[in-house]
Amino acid sequence: MTLLLGLTRLSTNIPAVLPTLWGGLIVVMLIWAHRQRAIASGLGRRIPFYFIASGLLYTVALVVGITRFKGEPAYWIPAAIIVGAPMIVGAWREWRA
């Protein structure tokens, strides 16, 4: 999402549509996760950290990127990797738990 928003032109409707689609995907994932009968012990305490960290990094990446680096892949590609890092670390840690 970070990469797509950073590399699209503001004159199109894509910047308005992408967050809506992303939000819908998150709602679907939350409903699916809530319906799972078995979860790892302590997951409810650990997982908010991953979401909060990724959300904060996403906010910083968008604020800085849209104001200074709109359309520059040299900024947006590393920003997308950094924004996704907490989720990747979280997935790896939960897989190993």
C-alpha positions in Angstrom: 0.0 0.0 0.0 2.8 2.4 0.9 4.5 1.8 -2.5 1.3 2.1 -4.5 0.3 5.3 -2.8 3.7 6.9 -3.2 4.1 6.1 -6.8 0.6 7.1 -8.0 -0.3 10.5 -9.3 -2.6 12.6 -7.0 -4.6 13.7 -10.1 -6.1 10.2 -10.3 -8.7 8.5 -8.0 -6.3 5.8 -7.1 -5.1 7.4 -3.8 -8.7 7.6 -2.6 -9.6 4.0 -3.7 -6.5 2.1 -2.4 -7.0 2.9 1.3 -10.6 1.9 1.0 -9.7 -1.4 -0.4 -6.9 -1.9 2.1 -9.3 -1.1 5.0 -11.8 -3.7 3.6 -9.1 -6.3 3.5 -8.1 -5.5 7.1 -11.8 -5.9 8.2 -12.0 -9.3 6.5 -8.7 -10.4 8.1 -9.9 -9.3 11.6 -13.2 -11.2 11.2 -11.4 -14.3 10.0 -8.9 -14.1 12.9 -11.7 -13.6 15.4 -13.5 -16.8 14.3 -10.4 -19.0 14.7 -10.9 -21.4 17.6 -7.3 -21.9 18.5 -4.7 -19.2 18.8 -1.2 -19.2 20.3 -1.0 -18.3 24.0 -0.2 -14.6 24.5 -0.9 -13.6 20.9 -3.5 -11.1 22.0 -0.8 -9.2 24.0 1.9 -9.4 21.3 0.1 -8.7 18.1 -1.0 -5.1 18.8 2.6 -4.1 19.0 3.2 -5.2 15.4 0.1 -3.3 14.1 0.9 -0.2 16.0 4.6 -0.1 15.0 3.6 -0.7 11.3 0.9 2.0 11.5 3.2 4.6 13.0 5.9 3.9 10.4 3.2 4.0 7.7 2.0 7.4 8.9 5.5 8.8 9.0 6.3 7.4 5.5 3.2 9.0 4.0 3.5 12.4 5.7 7.2 12.7 4.7 6.9 11.1 1.3 3.8 12.9 0.0 5.2 16.3 1.0 8.7 15.8 -0.2 9.2 12.6 -2.4 6.0 12.1 -4.4 6.6 9.7 -7.2 10.3 9.0 -6.3 11.0 5.2 -6.2 14.3 5.8 -4.4 12.2 6.9 -1.3 9.1 4.7 -1.6 10.7 1.3 -2.2 12.8 1.5 1.1 9.8 3.1 2.9 7.5 0.2 1.9 10.1 -2.3 3.2 10.5 -0.4 6.5 6.7 -0.1 7.0 6.3 -3.8 6.4 9.2 -4.8 8.7 7.2 -5.0 12.0 4.6 -7.3 10.4 7.3 -9.5 8.9 9.2 -9.7 12.2 5.8 -10.4 14.0 4.9 -13.2 11.6 8.4 -14.8 11.9 8.2 -14.6 15.7 4.7 -16.1 15.9 5.7 -18.8 13.5 8.6 -19.7 15.8 6.5 -19.6 18.9 
